[in-house]
Amino acid sequence: MILLDGILVGAACALIFGGSLRDIARVGLRAEYLLPVGLAIQLVGPRIDVGLNRIALLVLLWLMPAGAMMLAAFLNRRRPGMALMGLGVLLNFIVVSANLGMPVLLQNAIVAGAPGTAQEALSESWLHHASSPADRFLVLADVIPVPGPSWHRGMISIGDILLSVGAAVFVFVSSNPGRRTG
């Protein structure tokens, strides 16, 4: 959800400052198909059960698409926002691969107003798990609470924030705000 927030903020700012979202379609990216495909697999993957074990799902439906997205971000690192997006995915990749999943700090889910929802979601997820003292790089995990309406609240990571900010910057700059007159 936070990635969508970044895209929407970037688009809104671009429109406010005279940009056109049509200009984004004209931005030529290298291996651009890796970004939406990798993201779609990561978003849909945790919601499906294909009968594979948890580690196979983690590798096929999260780590491999993350690697593809990091490659695309690296190939386009000179484009505004892409380096931030790549760094965000890299930080999430580090914590997920080190812990064979994304740890979630349940204590902070209370701050977000979703303790029951978080516990229920964890019980159904092959990607997320409740954090424990054995988890590594916990500072990079889903430890930041996002309060708000029930459809938006949850837990996010530093990597998620960087990914969202990078997407906002990319959308804003790629729309060429302010270059039009009249």
Backbone torsions as a table, in degrees:
resi	resn	phi	psi	omega
1	MET	NA	-36.9	-177.3
2	ILE	-66.9	-30.0	176.4
3	LEU	-64.2	-43.3	176.9
4	LEU	-61.8	-39.0	176.1
5	ASP	-56.9	-46.4	-179.9
6	GLY	-61.8	-43.6	179.3
7	ILE	-62.9	-44.3	-179.3
8	LEU	-66.3	-39.9	177.4
9	VAL	-64.5	-44.5	178.0
10	GLY	-60.7	-42.5	-179.9
11	ALA	-67.2	-44.0	-180.0
12	ALA	-62.3	-45.4	179.0
13	CYS	-63.2	-40.4	178.9
14	ALA	-60.6	-45.4	-179.4
15	LEU	-66.2	-39.7	178.5
16	ILE	-60.8	-37.7	-177.1
17	PHE	-94.9	18.2	172.1
18	GLY	89.0	13.6	178.7
19	GLY	-82.7	171.9	177.0
20	SER	-129.6	127.1	-179.7
21	LEU	-66.3	-19.3	175.9
22	ARG	-63.3	-27.7	-179.9
23	ASP	-64.9	-25.8	-179.7
24	ILE	-62.8	-35.7	179.8
25	ALA	-64.8	-22.3	-178.6
26	ARG	-87.1	-8.6	-179.8
27	VAL	-73.9	119.3	179.1
28	GLY	-86.6	116.6	177.9
29	LEU	-111.2	149.4	175.2
30	ARG	-84.0	134.4	179.0
31	ALA	52.3	39.2	-174.7
32	GLU	-61.7	-27.4	-179.7
33	TYR	-64.0	-23.2	-179.8
34	LEU	-66.4	-30.4	-178.2
35	LEU	-68.1	-57.5	-179.0
36	PRO	-68.7	-35.2	179.7
37	VAL	-66.7	-47.4	178.6
38	GLY	-61.2	-43.3	179.7
39	LEU	-65.2	-42.7	179.8
40	ALA	-62.2	-43.1	178.7
41	ILE	-62.4	-43.2	-180.0
42	GLN	-66.1	-35.1	-179.0
43	LEU	-76.4	-42.0	-177.2
44	VAL	-83.6	-36.7	-175.9
45	GLY	-49.4	-50.5	-179.1
46	PRO	-65.2	-11.7	-178.2
47	ARG	-96.5	-1.4	-178.8
48	ILE	-116.5	155.2	176.4
49	ASP	-122.5	107.1	-176.6
50	VAL	-104.6	14.3	175.7
51	GLY	79.7	7.9	177.0
52	LEU	-89.7	160.0	176.7
53	ASN	-72.7	164.4	-173.8
54	ARG	-56.9	-41.9	-178.6
55	ILE	-67.0	-42.3	178.1
56	ALA	-62.2	-43.2	177.4
57	LEU	-61.3	-43.4	-179.2
58	LEU	-59.7	-45.6	-178.5
59	VAL	-70.4	-49.0	-174.9
60	LEU	-73.3	-38.1	-171.5
61	LEU	-106.3	-2.7	177.1
62	TRP	-133.1	-54.4	-175.1
63	LEU	-70.1	-44.0	179.3
64	MET	-64.9	-46.5	175.6
65	PRO	-61.7	-36.5	177.3
66	ALA	-63.0	-40.7	176.9
67	GLY	-61.6	-41.1	178.0
68	ALA	-64.6	-40.4	178.9
69	MET	-67.5	-37.6	177.0
70	MET	-65.2	-39.1	177.6
71	LEU	-61.8	-47.2	179.1
72	ALA	-61.2	-42.9	179.1
73	ALA	-63.9	-40.2	178.6
74	PHE	-63.9	-44.7	-179.9
75	LEU	-63.2	-24.5	-178.4
76	ASN	-113.3	22.4	-172.1
77	ARG	-59.8	-19.7	179.4
78	ARG	-82.8	-10.6	175.8
79	ARG	-78.5	135.5	-179.9
80	PRO	-54.9	131.3	177.6
81	GLY	91.8	-24.3	-175.3
82	MET	-67.6	-38.4	178.6
83	ALA	-64.3	-40.1	176.5
84	LEU	-63.2	-42.7	178.5
85	MET	-62.0	-45.1	179.1
86	GLY	-62.7	-41.2	178.1
87	LEU	-64.0	-40.9	177.7
88	GLY	-60.2	-46.4	178.4
89	VAL	-64.5	-40.4	178.8
90	LEU	-60.6	-45.0	179.7
91	LEU	-62.6	-41.8	176.5
92	ASN	-65.1	-39.3	178.9
93	PHE	-60.4	-43.6	-179.3
94	ILE	-60.1	-50.8	-176.2
95	VAL	-68.9	-38.8	-179.7
96	VAL	-67.6	-44.7	-178.9
97	SER	-70.0	-35.4	179.9
98	ALA	-69.2	-27.2	-175.5
99	ASN	-115.5	8.2	-176.6
100	LEU	50.4	43.6	179.3
101	GLY	147.4	171.3	-179.4
102	MET	-96.2	113.1	175.1
103	PRO	-67.8	144.2	178.5
104	VAL	-124.3	126.9	179.6
105	LEU	-82.8	98.7	-174.0
106	LEU	-63.5	-31.4	178.8
107	GLN	-56.9	-36.6	-179.0
108	ASN	-77.8	-18.0	176.3
109	ALA	-63.4	-27.1	176.6
110	ILE	-64.7	-40.9	177.6
111	VAL	-62.2	-38.8	179.5
112	ALA	-73.2	-12.3	-179.6
113	GLY	81.4	24.3	-177.0
114	ALA	-136.0	44.2	-176.9
115	PRO	-63.5	-45.5	179.3
116	GLY	-66.8	-41.6	179.5
117	THR	-62.7	-42.0	180.0
118	ALA	-64.7	-45.2	-179.4
119	GLN	-63.0	-41.9	178.7
120	GLU	-64.5	-44.2	-179.9
121	ALA	-63.4	-39.2	179.6
122	LEU	-64.6	-36.8	-178.0
123	SER	-68.1	-21.4	-179.1
124	GLU	-102.0	-0.8	-172.7
125	SER	-105.1	135.7	171.7
126	TRP	-90.2	-11.4	-178.4
127	LEU	-93.7	-42.5	-175.5
128	HIS	-99.4	150.0	173.2
129	HIS	-148.2	155.1	177.5
130	ALA	-62.5	135.4	-178.5
131	SER	-65.6	152.0	178.0
132	SER	-140.6	166.4	178.4
133	PRO	-60.8	-21.0	-179.6
134	ALA	-78.6	-14.9	-178.6
135	ASP	-68.4	143.4	178.8
136	ARG	-104.1	153.9	177.9
137	PHE	55.9	39.1	-176.3
138	LEU	-57.3	-30.1	179.1
139	VAL	-61.7	-23.0	179.6
140	LEU	-91.7	-4.8	-175.1
141	ALA	-81.8	-175.4	176.5
142	ASP	-76.8	85.3	-176.4
143	VAL	-120.5	-5.1	-176.0
144	ILE	-100.1	117.0	-179.3
145	PRO	-77.0	142.1	175.3
146	VAL	-120.3	97.7	177.3
147	PRO	-76.3	170.5	178.0
148	GLY	142.7	-161.7	179.3
149	PRO	-61.6	154.9	-174.0
150	SER	-56.2	-33.0	-178.1
151	TRP	-75.8	-9.2	-175.1
152	HIS	-118.4	-22.8	-174.1
153	ARG	-70.5	155.5	179.2
154	GLY	166.3	-158.6	-178.6
155	MET	-121.6	139.1	179.1
156	ILE	-133.1	170.2	-179.8
157	SER	-115.1	169.0	173.4
158	ILE	-59.2	-40.0	177.8
159	GLY	-60.4	-40.6	177.6
160	ASP	-60.9	-42.0	-179.8
161	ILE	-63.8	-46.5	179.3
162	LEU	-62.3	-40.8	177.8
163	LEU	-61.0	-44.4	-180.0
164	SER	-66.3	-45.4	179.0
165	VAL	-63.7	-42.3	177.4
166	GLY	-60.0	-41.8	178.4
167	ALA	-64.9	-41.1	178.2
168	ALA	-61.3	-45.3	179.8
169	VAL	-63.1	-45.4	-179.4
170	PHE	-59.7	-49.0	-178.9
171	VAL	-62.8	-45.6	-178.4
172	PHE	-61.1	-53.3	-176.4
173	VAL	-68.5	-37.6	-178.3
174	SER	-69.1	-17.9	178.4
175	SER	-85.6	-0.7	178.2
176	ASN	53.8	53.0	-178.5
177	PRO	-64.4	143.7	174.7
178	GLY	82.3	-4.3	-176.6
179	ARG	-85.7	-16.6	178.9
180	ARG	-83.4	152.6	175.0
181	THR	-122.5	156.2	175.7
182	GLY	69.4	NA	NA
